Amino acid sequence: MRLPVFPVGESWTTLRRRMLRETEVFLEEGLRRRDTEFVIPAIRVGAGSFPADLAEAFWSRVLGTS
């Protein structure tokens, strides 16, 4: 899985502010357009784990790396 590329020299404060804004926009869009929502996979703590390919598929979709 590829991680997003951050601008060189970006301060932690700027990065944090940008990540919070991107998360806010993502959540607002999900609430506004329920027809495009997708279920976040969940497993009760201690009850198992996700297969690696499922985790990779989920995060690549969330992070837009697929």
N, CA, C and O atoms as CSV, one atom per row, in Angstrom:
chain,resi,resn,atom,element,x,y,z
A,1,MET,N,N,0.848,-1.166,0.000
A,1,MET,CA,C,0.000,0.000,0.000
A,1,MET,C,C,0.896,1.231,0.000
A,1,MET,O,O,1.825,1.332,0.801
A,2,ARG,N,N,0.614,2.158,-0.894
A,2,ARG,CA,C,1.370,3.412,-0.952
A,2,ARG,C,C,0.754,4.419,0.011
A,2,ARG,O,O,-0.468,4.523,0.120
A,3,LEU,N,N,1.601,5.149,0.697
A,3,LEU,CA,C,1.133,6.214,1.568
A,3,LEU,C,C,1.099,7.509,0.778
A,3,LEU,O,O,1.861,7.674,-0.176
A,4,PRO,N,N,0.219,8.435,1.166
A,4,PRO,CA,C,0.173,9.711,0.461
A,4,PRO,C,C,1.501,10.448,0.575
A,4,PRO,O,O,2.223,10.294,1.560
A,5,VAL,N,N,1.815,11.244,-0.431
A,5,VAL,CA,C,3.051,12.024,-0.434
A,5,VAL,C,C,2.752,13.389,0.172
A,5,VAL,O,O,1.790,14.052,-0.217
A,6,PHE,N,N,3.583,13.807,1.129
A,6,PHE,CA,C,3.398,15.100,1.764
A,6,PHE,C,C,4.452,16.068,1.252
A,6,PHE,O,O,5.597,15.678,1.021
A,7,PRO,N,N,4.075,17.319,1.076
A,7,PRO,CA,C,5.034,18.317,0.605
A,7,PRO,C,C,6.247,18.409,1.535
A,7,PRO,O,O,6.108,18.362,2.757
A,8,VAL,N,N,7.421,18.537,0.950
A,8,VAL,CA,C,8.645,18.691,1.728
A,8,VAL,C,C,8.570,19.997,2.497
A,8,VAL,O,O,8.186,21.032,1.952
A,9,GLY,N,N,8.941,19.939,3.766
A,9,GLY,CA,C,8.965,21.150,4.576
A,9,GLY,C,C,7.635,21.516,5.196
A,9,GLY,O,O,7.541,22.538,5.877
A,10,GLU,N,N,6.596,20.711,4.983
A,10,GLU,CA,C,5.297,21.006,5.579
A,10,GLU,C,C,5.394,20.791,7.090
A,10,GLU,O,O,5.854,19.740,7.536
A,11,SER,N,N,4.974,21.757,7.863
A,11,SER,CA,C,5.057,21.643,9.319
A,11,SER,C,C,3.991,20.677,9.825
A,11,SER,O,O,2.994,20.413,9.153
A,12,TRP,N,N,4.228,20.154,11.031
A,12,TRP,CA,C,3.251,19.239,11.631
A,12,TRP,C,C,1.904,19.935,11.802
A,12,TRP,O,O,0.861,19.323,11.570
A,13,THR,N,N,1.913,21.191,12.201
A,13,THR,CA,C,0.664,21.928,12.389
A,13,THR,C,C,-0.105,22.041,11.077
A,13,THR,O,O,-1.320,21.845,11.050
A,14,THR,N,N,0.588,22.353,10.002
A,14,THR,CA,C,-0.050,22.470,8.690
A,14,THR,C,C,-0.567,21.119,8.219
A,14,THR,O,O,-1.685,21.021,7.713
A,15,LEU,N,N,0.243,20.080,8.383
A,15,LEU,CA,C,-0.159,18.734,8.000
A,15,LEU,C,C,-1.391,18.300,8.785
A,15,LEU,O,O,-2.346,17.778,8.211
A,16,ARG,N,N,-1.368,18.516,10.090
A,16,ARG,CA,C,-2.500,18.133,10.940
A,16,ARG,C,C,-3.763,18.874,10.529
A,16,ARG,O,O,-4.831,18.269,10.434
A,17,ARG,N,N,-3.654,20.175,10.284
A,17,ARG,CA,C,-4.805,20.976,9.877
A,17,ARG,C,C,-5.369,20.466,8.548
A,17,ARG,O,O,-6.584,20.366,8.375
A,18,ARG,N,N,-4.469,20.144,7.611
A,18,ARG,CA,C,-4.901,19.638,6.310
A,18,ARG,C,C,-5.590,18.277,6.436
A,18,ARG,O,O,-6.619,18.038,5.804
A,19,MET,N,N,-5.019,17.388,7.256
A,19,MET,CA,C,-5.630,16.061,7.440
A,19,MET,C,C,-7.010,16.175,8.083
A,19,MET,O,O,-7.937,15.465,7.691
A,20,LEU,N,N,-7.152,17.062,9.067
A,20,LEU,CA,C,-8.450,17.253,9.707
A,20,LEU,C,C,-9.474,17.789,8.715
A,20,LEU,O,O,-10.626,17.355,8.710
A,21,ARG,N,N,-9.054,18.739,7.872
A,21,ARG,CA,C,-9.976,19.303,6.873
A,21,ARG,C,C,-10.388,18.254,5.855
A,21,ARG,O,O,-11.559,18.178,5.484
A,22,GLU,N,N,-9.427,17.431,5.393
A,22,GLU,CA,C,-9.753,16.378,4.433
A,22,GLU,C,C,-10.717,15.363,5.045
A,22,GLU,O,O,-11.625,14.882,4.368
A,23,THR,N,N,-10.523,15.040,6.314
A,23,THR,CA,C,-11.427,14.110,7.006
A,23,THR,C,C,-12.812,14.725,7.134
A,23,THR,O,O,-13.819,14.048,6.925
A,24,GLU,N,N,-12.864,16.000,7.475
A,24,GLU,CA,C,-14.136,16.705,7.601
A,24,GLU,C,C,-14.904,16.684,6.275
A,24,GLU,O,O,-16.103,16.405,6.252
A,25,VAL,N,N,-14.212,16.979,5.180
A,25,VAL,CA,C,-14.842,16.983,3.859
A,25,VAL,C,C,-15.350,15.574,3.507
A,25,VAL,O,O,-16.456,15.417,2.988
A,26,PHE,N,N,-14.532,14.557,3.794
A,26,PHE,CA,C,-14.917,13.172,3.523
A,26,PHE,C,C,-16.189,12.805,4.287
A,26,PHE,O,O,-17.111,12.225,3.714
A,27,LEU,N,N,-16.244,13.140,5.577
A,27,LEU,CA,C,-17.422,12.815,6.384
A,27,LEU,C,C,-18.649,13.602,5.936
A,27,LEU,O,O,-19.746,13.049,5.865
A,28,GLU,N,N,-18.474,14.878,5.637
A,28,GLU,CA,C,-19.596,15.686,5.152
A,28,GLU,C,C,-20.167,15.111,3.860
A,28,GLU,O,O,-21.384,15.036,3.693
A,29,GLU,N,N,-19.293,14.711,2.954
A,29,GLU,CA,C,-19.732,14.131,1.676
A,29,GLU,C,C,-20.484,12.821,1.916
A,29,GLU,O,O,-21.508,12.556,1.286
A,30,GLY,N,N,-19.966,12.015,2.827
A,30,GLY,CA,C,-20.633,10.758,3.141
A,30,GLY,C,C,-22.017,10.969,3.725
A,30,GLY,O,O,-22.941,10.217,3.415
A,31,LEU,N,N,-22.173,11.978,4.563
A,31,LEU,CA,C,-23.479,12.270,5.144
A,31,LEU,C,C,-24.431,12.889,4.118
A,31,LEU,O,O,-25.636,12.641,4.152
A,32,ARG,N,N,-23.887,13.686,3.219
A,32,ARG,CA,C,-24.717,14.358,2.214
A,32,ARG,C,C,-25.164,13.386,1.120
A,32,ARG,O,O,-26.281,13.494,0.614
A,33,ARG,N,N,-24.299,12.440,0.755
A,33,ARG,CA,C,-24.596,11.536,-0.359
A,33,ARG,C,C,-24.613,10.090,0.136
A,33,ARG,O,O,-23.684,9.322,-0.114
A,34,ARG,N,N,-25.659,9.746,0.824
A,34,ARG,CA,C,-25.759,8.409,1.411
A,34,ARG,C,C,-25.792,7.300,0.356
A,34,ARG,O,O,-25.515,6.142,0.671
A,35,ASP,N,N,-26.124,7.637,-0.877
A,35,ASP,CA,C,-26.158,6.628,-1.939
A,35,ASP,C,C,-24.764,6.134,-2.310
A,35,ASP,O,O,-24.626,5.073,-2.919
A,36,THR,N,N,-23.732,6.891,-1.951
A,36,THR,CA,C,-22.368,6.491,-2.305
A,36,THR,C,C,-21.584,5.968,-1.102
A,36,THR,O,O,-20.392,5.679,-1.210
A,37,GLU,N,N,-22.255,5.849,0.042
A,37,GLU,CA,C,-21.533,5.399,1.234
A,37,GLU,C,C,-21.110,3.943,1.116
A,37,GLU,O,O,-21.694,3.180,0.347
A,38,PHE,N,N,-20.118,3.571,1.863
A,38,PHE,CA,C,-19.722,2.181,1.947
A,38,PHE,C,C,-19.484,1.845,3.415
A,38,PHE,O,O,-19.122,2.710,4.212
A,39,VAL,N,N,-19.689,0.608,3.751
A,39,VAL,CA,C,-19.581,0.164,5.129
A,39,VAL,C,C,-18.115,0.005,5.517
A,39,VAL,O,O,-17.324,-0.581,4.777
A,40,ILE,N,N,-17.768,0.528,6.673
A,40,ILE,CA,C,-16.418,0.353,7.198
A,40,ILE,C,C,-16.376,-1.016,7.869
A,40,ILE,O,O,-17.137,-1.269,8.803
A,41,PRO,N,N,-15.493,-1.903,7.403
A,41,PRO,CA,C,-15.437,-3.229,8.000
A,41,PRO,C,C,-15.080,-3.149,9.487
A,41,PRO,O,O,-14.267,-2.321,9.898
A,42,ALA,N,N,-15.702,-4.021,10.284
A,42,ALA,CA,C,-15.441,-4.022,11.727
A,42,ALA,C,C,-15.435,-5.445,12.260
A,42,ALA,O,O,-16.202,-6.296,11.811
A,43,ILE,N,N,-14.571,-5.686,13.208
A,43,ILE,CA,C,-14.512,-6.960,13.924
A,43,ILE,C,C,-14.384,-6.617,15.401
A,43,ILE,O,O,-13.587,-5.759,15.781
A,44,ARG,N,N,-15.166,-7.288,16.225
A,44,ARG,CA,C,-15.096,-7.047,17.662
A,44,ARG,C,C,-13.674,-7.312,18.160
A,44,ARG,O,O,-13.046,-8.294,17.763
A,45,VAL,N,N,-13.177,-6.445,19.017
A,45,VAL,CA,C,-11.822,-6.574,19.552
A,45,VAL,C,C,-11.645,-7.955,20.171
A,45,VAL,O,O,-12.459,-8.395,20.982
A,46,GLY,N,N,-10.577,-8.625,19.780
A,46,GLY,CA,C,-10.257,-9.942,20.316
A,46,GLY,C,C,-10.997,-11.083,19.643
A,46,GLY,O,O,-10.781,-12.246,19.984
A,47,ALA,N,N,-11.882,-10.764,18.676
A,47,ALA,CA,C,-12.689,-11.801,18.031
A,47,ALA,C,C,-12.101,-12.274,16.710
A,47,ALA,O,O,-12.670,-13.165,16.080
A,48,GLY,N,N,-10.995,-11.714,16.273
A,48,GLY,CA,C,-10.412,-12.128,15.000
A,48,GLY,C,C,-9.618,-10.999,14.386
A,48,GLY,O,O,-9.290,-10.009,15.041
A,49,SER,N,N,-9.316,-11.172,13.114
A,49,SER,CA,C,-8.574,-10.143,12.388
A,49,SER,C,C,-8.987,-10.163,10.925
A,49,SER,O,O,-9.598,-11.121,10.451
A,50,PHE,N,N,-8.647,-9.099,10.221
A,50,PHE,CA,C,-8.969,-8.996,8.807
A,50,PHE,C,C,-7.884,-9.665,7.973
A,50,PHE,O,O,-6.705,-9.617,8.325
A,51,PRO,N,N,-8.282,-10.287,6.871
A,51,PRO,CA,C,-7.258,-10.768,5.937
A,51,PRO,C,C,-6.490,-9.564,5.386
A,51,PRO,O,O,-7.068,-8.494,5.198
A,52,ALA,N,N,-5.210,-9.733,5.132
A,52,ALA,CA,C,-4.369,-8.622,4.657
A,52,ALA,C,C,-4.912,-8.001,3.376
A,52,ALA,O,O,-4.848,-6.783,3.213
A,53,ASP,N,N,-5.450,-8.819,2.457
A,53,ASP,CA,C,-5.938,-8.252,1.195
A,53,ASP,C,C,-7.186,-7.393,1.394
A,53,ASP,O,O,-7.393,-6.433,0.652
A,54,LEU,N,N,-8.025,-7.723,2.388
A,54,LEU,CA,C,-9.196,-6.897,2.667
A,54,LEU,C,C,-8.760,-5.547,3.229
A,54,LEU,O,O,-9.263,-4.504,2.813
A,55,ALA,N,N,-7.832,-5.571,4.168
A,55,ALA,CA,C,-7.335,-4.317,4.744
A,55,ALA,C,C,-6.704,-3.446,3.662
A,55,ALA,O,O,-6.935,-2.237,3.624
A,56,GLU,N,N,-5.909,-4.054,2.785
A,56,GLU,CA,C,-5.261,-3.288,1.719
A,56,GLU,C,C,-6.302,-2.708,0.760
A,56,GLU,O,O,-6.186,-1.552,0.353
A,57,ALA,N,N,-7.312,-3.494,0.396
A,57,ALA,CA,C,-8.360,-3.003,-0.504
A,57,ALA,C,C,-9.135,-1.853,0.132
A,57,ALA,O,O,-9.424,-0.856,-0.531
A,58,PHE,N,N,-9.473,-1.989,1.417
A,58,PHE,CA,C,-10.217,-0.940,2.105
A,58,PHE,C,C,-9.415,0.362,2.157
A,58,PHE,O,O,-9.912,1.419,1.771
A,59,TRP,N,N,-8.166,0.278,2.639
A,59,TRP,CA,C,-7.379,1.498,2.809
A,59,TRP,C,C,-6.993,2.115,1.476
A,59,TRP,O,O,-6.879,3.338,1.385
A,60,SER,N,N,-6.790,1.315,0.443
A,60,SER,CA,C,-6.466,1.915,-0.854
A,60,SER,C,C,-7.665,2.707,-1.384
A,60,SER,O,O,-7.496,3.731,-2.046
A,61,ARG,N,N,-8.880,2.222,-1.086
A,61,ARG,CA,C,-10.074,2.966,-1.502
A,61,ARG,C,C,-10.218,4.249,-0.671
A,61,ARG,O,O,-10.495,5.317,-1.218
A,62,VAL,N,N,-10.029,4.140,0.639
A,62,VAL,CA,C,-10.157,5.307,1.508
A,62,VAL,C,C,-9.112,6.363,1.179
A,62,VAL,O,O,-9.416,7.554,1.117
A,63,LEU,N,N,-7.876,5.914,0.969
A,63,LEU,CA,C,-6.784,6.851,0.719
A,63,LEU,C,C,-6.649,7.238,-0.753
A,63,LEU,O,O,-5.824,8.080,-1.107
A,64,GLY,N,N,-7.468,6.613,-1.610
A,64,GLY,CA,C,-7.425,6.950,-3.021
A,64,GLY,C,C,-6.167,6.515,-3.729
A,64,GLY,O,O,-5.715,7.186,-4.657
A,65,THR,N,N,-5.581,5.379,-3.301
A,65,THR,CA,C,-4.335,4.915,-3.894
A,65,THR,C,C,-4.548,3.763,-4.857
A,65,THR,O,O,-3.584,3.234,-5.410
A,66,SER,N,N,-5.799,3.366,-5.066
A,66,SER,CA,C,-6.039,2.238,-5.986
A,66,SER,C,C,-6.379,2.753,-7.366
A,66,SER,O,O,-6.614,1.963,-8.280
